[in-house]
């Protein structure tokens, strides 16, 4: 298994990017079917994601969207070697990160190339990059798992600041950490608001 996506309309419908191509279960894993129509290289599918009520997968030639009525995949991008597909928490954008560290975003029905969120290093004439898992916290984007650790952008991905290098954690580890930090931040805001309400109630009662 290389990637997993849950259908936003039905949690029992799961898509898995496998070595034989995308497979789907309509019943929470009891039965499976292989769906490769429309893909250029099904065996190279490496990532899957659901965003905005739609399911996407990537192979070495680009990113494809599942068309339920046609039971086929439609190409949406020719970005090569996409290894990470990261939906935004709001569901309004999909980030595609390639093995060469190139990042693109699908928003408003069109793809925009955002370049590389971290420097690409060259060793003995070979360029080395690493795909990034992208998440959004408030108005900032974070690209986790690059060769430089974590990168942050305050302008939608046009410019990036490196937050750490050589940290060695996996993209999923960083995404989980950022999600935890976001949750803790929201919890802190909730506790603060609750304390203020109690204070006001005490002032009115005195």
C-alpha positions in Angstrom: 0.0 0.0 0.0 1.4 3.4 -1.0 -1.5 5.8 -0.2 -5.0 5.9 1.3 -7.9 8.2 0.6 -11.4 8.1 2.2 -14.3 9.2 0.0 -15.6 12.4 1.6 -19.2 11.4 0.7 -19.0 7.9 2.3 -16.4 6.8 4.9 -16.9 3.2 3.9 -15.5 4.0 0.4 -11.7 3.7 0.6 -9.2 4.2 -2.2 -5.7 2.6 -1.9 -2.7 3.3 -4.2 -1.2 -0.1 -4.6 1.5 -1.7 -6.8 -1.2 -2.9 -9.2 -2.8 0.5 -9.5 -5.7 2.1 -7.5 -8.1 -0.2 -5.8 -11.3 0.8 -4.1 -13.6 -0.8 -1.6 -17.3 0.3 -1.3 -17.9 -1.5 2.0 -15.1 -0.7 4.4 -12.7 -3.3 3.1 -14.8 -6.4 2.6 -14.6 -6.3 -1.2 -12.1 -4.6 -3.5 -11.9 -3.7 -7.2 -9.1 -2.4 -9.3 -9.8 0.9 -11.2 -7.1 1.8 -13.7 -9.1 3.1 -16.7 -7.7 6.4 -18.0 -4.3 6.1 -16.1 -1.1 6.3 -18.1 1.0 4.1 -15.8 -1.3 2.4 -13.2 1.5 0.3 -11.6 3.4 3.6 -10.8 0.5 5.1 -8.8 2.2 6.4 -5.6 -0.3 8.8 -3.8 -4.0 9.3 -3.4 -6.1 12.0 -1.7 -9.7 13.2 -1.4 -10.5 16.9 -1.5 -13.6 18.9 -2.4 -15.7 15.8 -2.7 -13.3 14.3 -5.3 -10.7 11.6 -5.3 -7.2 12.1 -6.9 -4.2 9.8 -7.6 -0.8 10.4 -9.1 1.4 8.2 -11.3 4.8 9.0 -12.8 3.2 11.1 -15.5 0.8 13.4 -13.5 -2.2 13.7 -11.3 -5.6 12.2 -12.2 -9.2 12.8 -10.9 -11.8 10.0 -10.6 -14.9 10.4 -12.7 -17.6 8.3 -11.0 -20.1 8.5 -13.9 -17.5 7.3 -16.5 -15.7 5.0 -14.0 -12.5 6.3 -15.3 -9.6 8.7 -14.3 -9.1 12.0 -16.0 -5.8 13.8 -16.2 -5.7 17.1 -14.4 -1.9 17.7 -14.3 1.2 16.5 -16.2 3.5 17.2 -13.2 5.9 14.2 -13.2 6.8 11.9 -10.3 4.2 13.2 -7.8 4.8 11.3 -4.6 2.7 13.3 -2.1 -0.8 14.6 -2.4 -1.8 16.8 0.5 -5.3 18.3 0.8 -5.7 21.5 2.7 -7.7 21.2 6.0 -10.5 23.4 4.5 -10.8 21.1 1.5 -10.3 24.0 -0.9 -6.9 23.1 -2.2 -4.7 20.1 -3.1 -0.9 20.2 -3.0 1.2 17.9 -5.2 4.8 17.4 -4.3 7.3 15.6 -6.7 10.4 13.6 -6.0 12.5 16.5 -7.2 10.9 18.7 -4.5 8.7 20.6 -7.0 5.4 21.7 -5.5 2.1 22.6 -7.2 -1.4 23.5 -5.9 -4.8 22.8 -7.4 -7.3 25.5 -6.3 -10.2 27.1 -8.0 -10.1 24.4 -10.8 -6.5 25.2 -11.9 -3.0 24.1 -11.1 -0.3 26.6 -10.1 3.4 25.7 -9.9 4.8 27.0 -6.5 8.4 25.9 -7.2 10.5 24.2 -4.5 9.8 24.8 -0.8 13.4 23.8 0.1 16.8 24.0 -1.6 17.7 21.0 -3.8 21.1 19.6 -3.1 23.5 18.2 -5.7 26.0 15.3 -4.9 28.4 14.1 -7.5 26.4 15.7 -10.3 23.1 14.2 -9.2 20.3 16.5 -8.0 18.7 15.2 -4.7 15.2 16.4 -3.7 12.5 15.0 -1.5 8.7 15.3 -1.7 7.0 17.4 1.0 3.8 16.8 2.8 2.0 20.2 3.0 -0.4 21.4 5.6 -1.9 24.8 6.5 -2.1 26.3 9.9 -4.0 29.6 10.1 -2.6 31.6 7.1 0.7 29.8 6.9 1.8 26.8 4.9 4.2 24.2 6.2 6.1 21.8 3.9 7.3 18.9 6.1 9.8 16.2 5.2 12.0 18.1 2.8 15.7 17.6 2.8 16.0 20.7 5.0 13.3 19.5 7.5 10.4 21.9 7.6 9.7 25.0 5.4 7.1 27.7 6.1 5.4 30.1 3.8 3.3 33.1 4.7 2.3 34.0 1.2 0.6 30.9 -0.2 3.8 29.1 -1.2 5.5 31.7 -3.3 8.4 32.2 -0.9 9.6 29.8 1.9 11.6 30.1 5.1 13.6 27.0 6.3 12.7 26.2 9.9 15.2 23.3 10.4 17.5 21.0 8.6 18.7 17.5 8.9 16.0 16.6 11.4 15.4 13.2 9.9 11.7 12.9 10.7 9.3 11.5 8.1 6.7 13.8 6.3 3.8 12.0 8.2 5.6 12.6 11.5 5.8 16.4 10.8 2.2 16.6 9.6 1.1 14.8 12.8 3.2 17.2 14.9 1.8 20.3 13.1 -1.8 18.9 13.5 -1.1 18.4 17.2 0.2 21.9 17.6 -2.9 23.3 15.8 -5.2 21.3 18.1 -3.3 22.5 21.2 -3.6 26.0 19.9 -7.3 25.7 19.4 -7.7 24.1 22.8 -5.8 27.0 24.4 -8.0 29.5 22.7 -11.1 27.6 24.0 -9.8 27.5 27.5 -9.0 31.2 27.4 -12.5 32.1 26.1 -14.0 29.9 28.9 -12.0 31.7 31.5 -13.1 35.1 30.3 -16.8 34.0 30.4 -16.4 32.8 33.9 -14.7 36.1 34.9 -17.5 38.1 33.4 -20.2 35.9 35.0 -18.4 36.4 38.4 -18.3 40.2 37.9 -22.0 40.3 37.1 -22.8 38.2 40.1 -20.8 40.3 42.6 
